[in-house]
Amino acid sequence: MKISFFCSALATIAILSIPACAQAISIFGNKVPQIPDVTSDAAAVTLGVKFYSTQAGTIAGIRFYRGHKASSSGYIVKVFTAGGQLLASAQTGKDTCAVPCWEQVNFASPVSISANTTYVASYYTANGNYADDTGGTGFASAVINGPLVAPASSTVGGNGVYTYSTGFPNQTWQQSNYYVDISFTPAAPNLMISINPTNPVISAGIALGTVVATVNVTWSDGSPFTGALGFGSPYSTDGGIFALPGNQIIVNPSGPGVSGDGGTTQNITIVATQ
């Protein structure tokens, strides 16, 4: 006799845990730069930051600090791959808040990013006057907030980055931090179920209480599963033949056994709830 497993992470329960994991976060939060406005440079410039996330997710838009001078022509925000491929851009014709403040310009739709992959977020301003903390107050060391990491300049060939154009920012100067940021939402983790062995074959004379398979459950982000396992629709325990103490599927000691099921396939459904 063979057993066929149908595994289900109970969505109505798992979804309840998503909001706590899916709040938008940023690299710098509401931190105020020590040098919020470089008044000596009023040239048009694109300023950026190299970053990665240890979790996959989406970027709603680009955040950036403006310390003194508002822009009469607005801003252009972009996100690139580390090699300079443009993934998304957006534009605003005016400031989105009263300077000094953290501006935010959102993309038309969120941009998906992969885990542990470097990207570049940037904004273009036609009148310079950008924030710029250098050296020890810049990217001499990495900035980390939750899954978000802006690496130290020395580890990524320079961070932050700039260009005196609307293109890809790939120049660096004295480990400068121009306070370019992202609004990032980590992907909601999913429950993942595996059975070992996947399709066990058991004999008709197997004893009641015998372990026939082990159920393994994890979250897709690698965090441990602390919920419960059970049987559910559509096949449940296949008429009470099987039981599930802990994470082991056994021949139900209180059930009918399998003596009359030789040569058949028994279907059961395992449900994980968190």
Contacts in CASP RR format, 6 or more apart in sequence:
PFRMAT RR
TARGET T0000
AUTHOR 0000-0000-0000
METHOD contacts of the structure
MODEL  1
MKISFFCSALATIAILSIPACAQAISIFGNKVPQIPDVTSDAAAVTLGVK
FYSTQAGTIAGIRFYRGHKASSSGYIVKVFTAGGQLLASAQTGKDTCAVP
CWEQVNFASPVSISANTTYVASYYTANGNYADDTGGTGFASAVINGPLVA
PASSTVGGNGVYTYSTGFPNQTWQQSNYYVDISFTPAAPNLMISINPTNP
VISAGIALGTVVATVNVTWSDGSPFTGALGFGSPYSTDGGIFALPGNQII
VNPSGPGVSGDGGTTQNITIVATQ
1 201 0 8 1.000
1 202 0 8 1.000
1 203 0 8 1.000
1 204 0 8 1.000
1 258 0 8 1.000
1 261 0 8 1.000
1 262 0 8 1.000
1 263 0 8 1.000
1 264 0 8 1.000
1 265 0 8 1.000
1 266 0 8 1.000
2 199 0 8 1.000
2 200 0 8 1.000
2 201 0 8 1.000
2 263 0 8 1.000
2 264 0 8 1.000
2 265 0 8 1.000
2 266 0 8 1.000
3 199 0 8 1.000
3 200 0 8 1.000
3 202 0 8 1.000
3 212 0 8 1.000
3 213 0 8 1.000
3 242 0 8 1.000
3 249 0 8 1.000
3 265 0 8 1.000
3 266 0 8 1.000
3 267 0 8 1.000
3 268 0 8 1.000
4 199 0 8 1.000
4 265 0 8 1.000
4 266 0 8 1.000
4 267 0 8 1.000
4 268 0 8 1.000
5 195 0 8 1.000
5 198 0 8 1.000
5 199 0 8 1.000
5 213 0 8 1.000
5 268 0 8 1.000
5 269 0 8 1.000
5 270 0 8 1.000
6 234 0 8 1.000
6 235 0 8 1.000
6 267 0 8 1.000
6 268 0 8 1.000
6 269 0 8 1.000
6 270 0 8 1.000
7 193 0 8 1.000
7 194 0 8 1.000
7 195 0 8 1.000
7 269 0 8 1.000
7 270 0 8 1.000
7 272 0 8 1.000
8 193 0 8 1.000
8 232 0 8 1.000
8 269 0 8 1.000
8 270 0 8 1.000
8 271 0 8 1.000
8 272 0 8 1.000
9 190 0 8 1.000
9 191 0 8 1.000
9 192 0 8 1.000
9 193 0 8 1.000
9 217 0 8 1.000
9 271 0 8 1.000
9 272 0 8 1.000
10 271 0 8 1.000
10 272 0 8 1.000
10 273 0 8 1.000
13 273 0 8 1.000
13 274 0 8 1.000
14 190 0 8 1.000
14 191 0 8 1.000
14 273 0 8 1.000
14 274 0 8 1.000
17 274 0 8 1.000
18 188 0 8 1.000
21 186 0 8 1.000
21 188 0 8 1.000
21 189 0 8 1.000
22 185 0 8 1.000
22 186 0 8 1.000
22 188 0 8 1.000
23 185 0 8 1.000
24 60 0 8 1.000
24 183 0 8 1.000
24 184 0 8 1.000
24 185 0 8 1.000
25 145 0 8 1.000
25 146 0 8 1.000
25 147 0 8 1.000
25 148 0 8 1.000
25 184 0 8 1.000
25 185 0 8 1.000
25 186 0 8 1.000
26 63 0 8 1.000
26 145 0 8 1.000
26 148 0 8 1.000
26 181 0 8 1.000
26 182 0 8 1.000
26 183 0 8 1.000
26 184 0 8 1.000
27 49 0 8 1.000
27 51 0 8 1.000
27 143 0 8 1.000
27 145 0 8 1.000
27 148 0 8 1.000
27 149 0 8 1.000
27 150 0 8 1.000
27 181 0 8 1.000
27 182 0 8 1.000
28 63 0 8 1.000
28 65 0 8 1.000
28 143 0 8 1.000
28 145 0 8 1.000
28 179 0 8 1.000
28 181 0 8 1.000
29 102 0 8 1.000
29 145 0 8 1.000
29 181 0 8 1.000
30 102 0 8 1.000
31 179 0 8 1.000
32 65 0 8 1.000
32 100 0 8 1.000
33 65 0 8 1.000
33 67 0 8 1.000
33 131 0 8 1.000
33 132 0 8 1.000
33 133 0 8 1.000
33 177 0 8 1.000
33 179 0 8 1.000
34 133 0 8 1.000
34 137 0 8 1.000
35 131 0 8 1.000
35 132 0 8 1.000
35 133 0 8 1.000
35 134 0 8 1.000
36 65 0 8 1.000
36 67 0 8 1.000
36 68 0 8 1.000
36 100 0 8 1.000
36 131 0 8 1.000
37 66 0 8 1.000
37 67 0 8 1.000
37 68 0 8 1.000
37 69 0 8 1.000
37 100 0 8 1.000
37 129 0 8 1.000
37 130 0 8 1.000
37 131 0 8 1.000
38 128 0 8 1.000
38 129 0 8 1.000
38 130 0 8 1.000
38 131 0 8 1.000
38 132 0 8 1.000
39 68 0 8 1.000
39 69 0 8 1.000
39 129 0 8 1.000
41 128 0 8 1.000
41 129 0 8 1.000
41 130 0 8 1.000
42 127 0 8 1.000
42 128 0 8 1.000
42 129 0 8 1.000
43 128 0 8 1.000
43 164 0 8 1.000
44 124 0 8 1.000
44 125 0 8 1.000
44 126 0 8 1.000
44 127 0 8 1.000
44 128 0 8 1.000
44 164 0 8 1.000
44 165 0 8 1.000
44 166 0 8 1.000
45 124 0 8 1.000
45 125 0 8 1.000
45 128 0 8 1.000
45 130 0 8 1.000
45 162 0 8 1.000
45 163 0 8 1.000
45 164 0 8 1.000
46 76 0 8 1.000
46 78 0 8 1.000
46 122 0 8 1.000
46 123 0 8 1.000
46 124 0 8 1.000
46 162 0 8 1.000
46 163 0 8 1.000
46 164 0 8 1.000
46 165 0 8 1.000
46 166 0 8 1.000
46 167 0 8 1.000
46 168 0 8 1.000
46 169 0 8 1.000
47 64 0 8 1.000
47 122 0 8 1.000
47 123 0 8 1.000
47 124 0 8 1.000
47 125 0 8 1.000
47 130 0 8 1.000
47 160 0 8 1.000
47 161 0 8 1.000
47 162 0 8 1.000
47 169 0 8 1.000
47 178 0 8 1.000
47 180 0 8 1.000
48 120 0 8 1.000
48 121 0 8 1.000
48 122 0 8 1.000
48 123 0 8 1.000
48 160 0 8 1.000
48 161 0 8 1.000
48 162 0 8 1.000
48 169 0 8 1.000
48 178 0 8 1.000
48 180 0 8 1.000
49 120 0 8 1.000
49 121 0 8 1.000
49 122 0 8 1.000
49 150 0 8 1.000
49 159 0 8 1.000
49 160 0 8 1.000
49 161 0 8 1.000
49 177 0 8 1.000
49 178 0 8 1.000
49 180 0 8 1.000
49 181 0 8 1.000
50 82 0 8 1.000
50 118 0 8 1.000
50 119 0 8 1.000
50 120 0 8 1.000
50 150 0 8 1.000
50 151 0 8 1.000
50 156 0 8 1.000
50 158 0 8 1.000
50 159 0 8 1.000
50 160 0 8 1.000
50 161 0 8 1.000
51 118 0 8 1.000
51 119 0 8 1.000
51 120 0 8 1.000
51 121 0 8 1.000
51 148 0 8 1.000
51 149 0 8 1.000
51 150 0 8 1.000
51 151 0 8 1.000
51 182 0 8 1.000
52 115 0 8 1.000
52 116 0 8 1.000
52 117 0 8 1.000
52 118 0 8 1.000
52 119 0 8 1.000
52 148 0 8 1.000
52 149 0 8 1.000
52 151 0 8 1.000
53 113 0 8 1.000
53 115 0 8 1.000
53 116 0 8 1.000
53 147 0 8 1.000
53 148 0 8 1.000
53 149 0 8 1.000
53 184 0 8 1.000
53 186 0 8 1.000
54 115 0 8 1.000
54 116 0 8 1.000
54 146 0 8 1.000
54 147 0 8 1.000
54 149 0 8 1.000
55 115 0 8 1.000
55 147 0 8 1.000
55 186 0 8 1.000
55 187 0 8 1.000
55 221 0 8 1.000
56 112 0 8 1.000
56 113 0 8 1.000
56 114 0 8 1.000
56 115 0 8 1.000
56 186 0 8 1.000
56 187 0 8 1.000
57 112 0 8 1.000
57 113 0 8 1.000
57 184 0 8 1.000
57 185 0 8 1.000
57 186 0 8 1.000
57 187 0 8 1.000
58 110 0 8 1.000
58 111 0 8 1.000
58 112 0 8 1.000
58 113 0 8 1.000
58 184 0 8 1.000
58 185 0 8 1.000
58 187 0 8 1.000
59 79 0 8 1.000
59 88 0 8 1.000
59 107 0 8 1.000
59 110 0 8 1.000
59 111 0 8 1.000
59 113 0 8 1.000
59 121 0 8 1.000
59 182 0 8 1.000
59 183 0 8 1.000
59 184 0 8 1.000
60 106 0 8 1.000
60 107 0 8 1.000
60 110 0 8 1.000
60 183 0 8 1.000
60 184 0 8 1.000
60 185 0 8 1.000
61 77 0 8 1.000
61 79 0 8 1.000
61 90 0 8 1.000
61 104 0 8 1.000
61 105 0 8 1.000
61 106 0 8 1.000
61 107 0 8 1.000
61 110 0 8 1.000
61 111 0 8 1.000
61 182 0 8 1.000
61 183 0 8 1.000
62 77 0 8 1.000
62 78 0 8 1.000
62 79 0 8 1.000
62 90 0 8 1.000
62 104 0 8 1.000
62 105 0 8 1.000
62 121 0 8 1.000
62 122 0 8 1.000
62 123 0 8 1.000
62 180 0 8 1.000
62 181 0 8 1.000
62 182 0 8 1.000
62 183 0 8 1.000
63 102 0 8 1.000
63 103 0 8 1.000
63 104 0 8 1.000
63 180 0 8 1.000
63 181 0 8 1.000
63 182 0 8 1.000
63 183 0 8 1.000
64 75 0 8 1.000
64 77 0 8 1.000
64 102 0 8 1.000
64 103 0 8 1.000
64 123 0 8 1.000
64 131 0 8 1.000
64 178 0 8 1.000
64 179 0 8 1.000
64 180 0 8 1.000
64 181 0 8 1.000
65 100 0 8 1.000
65 101 0 8 1.000
65 102 0 8 1.000
65 103 0 8 1.000
65 131 0 8 1.000
65 179 0 8 1.000
65 181 0 8 1.000
66 95 0 8 1.000
66 99 0 8 1.000
66 100 0 8 1.000
66 101 0 8 1.000
66 103 0 8 1.000
66 129 0 8 1.000
66 130 0 8 1.000
66 131 0 8 1.000
67 99 0 8 1.000
67 100 0 8 1.000
67 101 0 8 1.000
67 129 0 8 1.000
67 131 0 8 1.000
68 99 0 8 1.000
68 100 0 8 1.000
68 129 0 8 1.000
69 99 0 8 1.000
69 127 0 8 1.000
69 128 0 8 1.000
69 129 0 8 1.000
70 94 0 8 1.000
70 95 0 8 1.000
70 99 0 8 1.000
71 93 0 8 1.000
71 94 0 8 1.000
71 95 0 8 1.000
71 125 0 8 1.000
71 126 0 8 1.000
71 127 0 8 1.000
72 94 0 8 1.000
72 126 0 8 1.000
72 127 0 8 1.000
73 93 0 8 1.000
73 126 0 8 1.000
73 127 0 8 1.000
74 91 0 8 1.000
74 92 0 8 1.000
74 93 0 8 1.000
74 94 0 8 1.000
74 95 0 8 1.000
74 125 0 8 1.000
74 126 0 8 1.000
75 91 0 8 1.000
75 92 0 8 1.000
75 93 0 8 1.000
75 103 0 8 1.000
75 105 0 8 1.000
75 123 0 8 1.000
75 124 0 8 1.000
75 125 0 8 1.000
76 89 0 8 1.000
76 90 0 8 1.000
76 91 0 8 1.000
76 123 0 8 1.000
76 124 0 8 1.000
76 166 0 8 1.000
77 89 0 8 1.000
77 90 0 8 1.000
77 91 0 8 1.000
77 105 0 8 1.000
77 107 0 8 1.000
77 121 0 8 1.000
77 122 0 8 1.000
77 123 0 8 1.000
77 124 0 8 1.000
78 86 0 8 1.000
78 87 0 8 1.000
78 88 0 8 1.000
78 89 0 8 1.000
78 121 0 8 1.000
78 122 0 8 1.000
78 123 0 8 1.000
78 124 0 8 1.000
78 167 0 8 1.000
79 86 0 8 1.000
79 87 0 8 1.000
79 88 0 8 1.000
79 89 0 8 1.000
79 107 0 8 1.000
79 111 0 8 1.000
79 119 0 8 1.000
79 120 0 8 1.000
79 121 0 8 1.000
79 122 0 8 1.000
79 182 0 8 1.000
80 86 0 8 1.000
80 87 0 8 1.000
80 119 0 8 1.000
80 120 0 8 1.000
80 121 0 8 1.000
80 122 0 8 1.000
80 168 0 8 1.000
81 87 0 8 1.000
81 119 0 8 1.000
81 120 0 8 1.000
82 117 0 8 1.000
82 118 0 8 1.000
82 119 0 8 1.000
82 120 0 8 1.000
83 120 0 8 1.000
83 168 0 8 1.000
84 120 0 8 1.000
84 168 0 8 1.000
84 170 0 8 1.000
86 168 0 8 1.000
87 111 0 8 1.000
87 119 0 8 1.000
88 107 0 8 1.000
88 108 0 8 1.000
88 111 0 8 1.000
89 107 0 8 1.000
90 105 0 8 1.000
90 106 0 8 1.000
90 107 0 8 1.000
90 108 0 8 1.000
91 105 0 8 1.000
92 105 0 8 1.000
95 101 0 8 1.000
95 103 0 8 1.000
96 103 0 8 1.000
96 104 0 8 1.000
96 105 0 8 1.000
97 103 0 8 1.000
97 104 0 8 1.000
102 181 0 8 1.000
103 123 0 8 1.000
104 183 0 8 1.000
105 123 0 8 1.000
106 183 0 8 1.000
110 185 0 8 1.000
113 119 0 8 1.000
113 184 0 8 1.000
118 151 0 8 1.000
118 156 0 8 1.000
120 161 0 8 1.000
120 168 0 8 1.000
120 169 0 8 1.000
121 180 0 8 1.000
121 181 0 8 1.000
121 182 0 8 1.000
122 161 0 8 1.000
122 168 0 8 1.000
122 169 0 8 1.000
122 180 0 8 1.000
123 180 0 8 1.000
124 166 0 8 1.000
124 167 0 8 1.000
130 178 0 8 1.000
131 177 0 8 1.000
131 178 0 8 1.000
131 179 0 8 1.000
132 176 0 8 1.000
132 177 0 8 1.000
132 178 0 8 1.000
133 176 0 8 1.000
133 177 0 8 1.000
133 179 0 8 1.000
134 173 0 8 1.000
134 174 0 8 1.000
134 175 0 8 1.000
134 176 0 8 1.000
134 177 0 8 1.000
135 174 0 8 1.000
135 175 0 8 1.000
135 176 0 8 1.000
136 175 0 8 1.000
137 177 0 8 1.000
138 153 0 8 1.000
138 175 0 8 1.000
138 176 0 8 1.000
138 177 0 8 1.000
139 150 0 8 1.000
139 151 0 8 1.000
139 152 0 8 1.000
139 153 0 8 1.000
139 158 0 8 1.000
139 159 0 8 1.000
139 160 0 8 1.000
139 175 0 8 1.000
139 176 0 8 1.000
139 177 0 8 1.000
140 152 0 8 1.000
140 153 0 8 1.000
140 154 0 8 1.000
140 175 0 8 1.000
141 152 0 8 1.000
142 149 0 8 1.000
142 150 0 8 1.000
142 151 0 8 1.000
142 152 0 8 1.000
142 155 0 8 1.000
143 149 0 8 1.000
143 150 0 8 1.000
143 177 0 8 1.000
144 150 0 8 1.000
147 184 0 8 1.000
147 186 0 8 1.000
148 182 0 8 1.000
148 184 0 8 1.000
150 159 0 8 1.000
150 177 0 8 1.000
151 159 0 8 1.000
152 159 0 8 1.000
152 175 0 8 1.000
153 159 0 8 1.000
153 160 0 8 1.000
153 172 0 8 1.000
153 175 0 8 1.000
154 175 0 8 1.000
157 172 0 8 1.000
158 172 0 8 1.000
158 175 0 8 1.000
159 172 0 8 1.000
159 175 0 8 1.000
160 169 0 8 1.000
160 172 0 8 1.000
160 175 0 8 1.000
160 176 0 8 1.000
160 177 0 8 1.000
160 178 0 8 1.000
160 180 0 8 1.000
161 169 0 8 1.000
161 170 0 8 1.000
161 171 0 8 1.000
161 172 0 8 1.000
162 169 0 8 1.000
162 171 0 8 1.000
162 172 0 8 1.000
162 173 0 8 1.000
162 176 0 8 1.000
162 178 0 8 1.000
163 169 0 8 1.000
163 170 0 8 1.000
163 171 0 8 1.000
186 221 0 8 1.000
187 221 0 8 1.000
189 219 0 8 1.000
189 220 0 8 1.000
189 221 0 8 1.000
189 222 0 8 1.000
189 223 0 8 1.000
190 219 0 8 1.000
190 220 0 8 1.000
191 217 0 8 1.000
191 218 0 8 1.000
191 219 0 8 1.000
191 220 0 8 1.000
191 225 0 8 1.000
191 272 0 8 1.000
191 274 0 8 1.000
192 217 0 8 1.000
192 218 0 8 1.000
192 219 0 8 1.000
192 220 0 8 1.000
193 215 0 8 1.000
193 216 0 8 1.000
193 217 0 8 1.000
193 270 0 8 1.000
193 272 0 8 1.000
194 215 0 8 1.000
194 216 0 8 1.000
194 217 0 8 1.000
195 213 0 8 1.000
195 214 0 8 1.000
195 215 0 8 1.000
195 216 0 8 1.000
195 249 0 8 1.000
195 270 0 8 1.000
196 213 0 8 1.000
196 214 0 8 1.000
196 216 0 8 1.000
197 213 0 8 1.000
200 212 0 8 1.000
200 213 0 8 1.000
202 210 0 8 1.000
202 212 0 8 1.000
202 251 0 8 1.000
202 258 0 8 1.000
204 258 0 8 1.000
204 259 0 8 1.000
204 260 0 8 1.000
204 261 0 8 1.000
204 262 0 8 1.000
205 258 0 8 1.000
205 259 0 8 1.000
206 212 0 8 1.000
206 251 0 8 1.000
206 258 0 8 1.000
207 251 0 8 1.000
208 251 0 8 1.000
208 252 0 8 1.000
208 253 0 8 1.000
208 255 0 8 1.000
208 257 0 8 1.000
209 243 0 8 1.000
209 250 0 8 1.000
209 251 0 8 1.000
209 252 0 8 1.000
209 253 0 8 1.000
210 250 0 8 1.000
210 251 0 8 1.000
211 248 0 8 1.000
211 249 0 8 1.000
211 250 0 8 1.000
212 242 0 8 1.000
212 249 0 8 1.000
212 250 0 8 1.000
212 251 0 8 1.000
213 248 0 8 1.000
213 249 0 8 1.000
214 247 0 8 1.000
214 248 0 8 1.000
214 249 0 8 1.000
215 229 0 8 1.000
215 244 0 8 1.000
215 247 0 8 1.000
215 248 0 8 1.000
215 249 0 8 1.000
215 270 0 8 1.000
215 272 0 8 1.000
216 247 0 8 1.000
217 225 0 8 1.000
217 227 0 8 1.000
217 229 0 8 1.000
217 247 0 8 1.000
217 272 0 8 1.000
218 224 0 8 1.000
218 225 0 8 1.000
219 225 0 8 1.000
225 272 0 8 1.000
225 274 0 8 1.000
226 274 0 8 1.000
227 272 0 8 1.000
227 273 0 8 1.000
227 274 0 8 1.000
228 272 0 8 1.000
228 273 0 8 1.000
229 244 0 8 1.000
229 246 0 8 1.000
229 247 0 8 1.000
229 270 0 8 1.000
229 271 0 8 1.000
229 272 0 8 1.000
230 244 0 8 1.000
230 270 0 8 1.000
230 271 0 8 1.000
230 272 0 8 1.000
230 273 0 8 1.000
231 237 0 8 1.000
231 242 0 8 1.000
231 244 0 8 1.000
231 268 0 8 1.000
231 269 0 8 1.000
231 270 0 8 1.000
231 271 0 8 1.000
232 269 0 8 1.000
232 270 0 8 1.000
232 271 0 8 1.000
233 269 0 8 1.000
234 269 0 8 1.000
235 267 0 8 1.000
235 268 0 8 1.000
235 269 0 8 1.000
236 268 0 8 1.000
236 269 0 8 1.000
237 243 0 8 1.000
237 244 0 8 1.000
237 252 0 8 1.000
237 268 0 8 1.000
238 266 0 8 1.000
238 267 0 8 1.000
238 268 0 8 1.000
239 256 0 8 1.000
240 252 0 8 1.000
240 255 0 8 1.000
240 256 0 8 1.000
241 251 0 8 1.000
241 252 0 8 1.000
241 255 0 8 1.000
241 256 0 8 1.000
241 257 0 8 1.000
241 258 0 8 1.000
241 261 0 8 1.000
241 266 0 8 1.000
241 268 0 8 1.000
242 249 0 8 1.000
242 250 0 8 1.000
242 251 0 8 1.000
242 252 0 8 1.000
242 266 0 8 1.000
242 268 0 8 1.000
243 249 0 8 1.000
243 250 0 8 1.000
243 251 0 8 1.000
243 252 0 8 1.000
243 253 0 8 1.000
243 254 0 8 1.000
243 255 0 8 1.000
244 250 0 8 1.000
244 270 0 8 1.000
249 268 0 8 1.000
249 270 0 8 1.000
251 257 0 8 1.000
251 258 0 8 1.000
258 266 0 8 1.000
END
